[in-house]
Amino acid sequence: MPDILLQLQSGGRLKDYIRAFEVAERSGFNGVEIDTRSLGPDYDRFYLLSLEHGLPIRSLMAQSPVSFYLFDDASDQEAIQEIKPDVVAFKTPRAPFLRWPVEKIFTDQVGKYIENFGKSRIGVENAYERYSGILKPLFNVKGLRDFIYEHDVSAIFDVSDCAASGMDILLSLDMLMPRIKNIHFSDYGGQSSRGHRFPGFGLLPLGTLLSRLKEYRYNGLITLEVDPGELPIDDGEHVTLFGEIIRFIKSYF
């Protein structure tokens, strides 16, 4: 049975994170995922919150390659060392027409984190490809597969971003297995083309996806990643909706 996490997106205010931890605990999640940029130098507070609510921080989103190159923020790696998450996740970066400098920085960043924390913790996530402007992801799902095998790291599969890129989520899942260590689970489409919607609010065959994971005997992480604009205001409604989603996921395993 995969463990089910909630990705916390609270806008950077500590009181919002305290509320989010409370909601996650009441809903029945097995842990949380947080962006290291939200932690800052106060990562000890978040670690204590996770202990207080019995919700380990199982996944941390690493700093961007630009931040790594310009600032090399030590608190990022200090937080990882202290919290010891199962997964340190890197979002595939975007680059303009001149792509090799960003690719070089990103590869160096992943290499440094591998050196410090080991290959087993490192995962790279697919990015939304249809993006207006000159910035494009360094690689698509196939390129991600090649990168993770070349560097012997894991994949983080963002279901909504995959669909928004025009890719078939089931074929992409097959392409990245068995390297997937965490799945960012949400819906896409419906009355709008918005992504990271609550499961059931879009058009994706999420039940079929979960059945496919069962066939693969997947026992990694499934992280609910929902756009904050989709969330209800009332905490009680949060708990009810999150609880239904957790039961929906578990019913397939």
Secondary structure, DSSP 8 states (H G I E B T S, - for coil): --EEEEE---TT-HHHHHHHHHHHHHHT-SEEEEEHHHHGGGHHHHHHHHHHTT--EEEEE---HHHHHHT--HHHHHHHHHH--SEEEEE--EE-S--HHHHHHHHHHHHHHHHHH-GGGEEEE------SSS-EES--HHHHHHHHHHHT-EEEEEHHHHHHTT--HHHHHHHHTTSEEEEEE-EE-SSS--EEE-TTSS---HHHHHHHHHHTT--SEEEE---GGGS-SSHHHHHHHHHHHHHHHHTT-
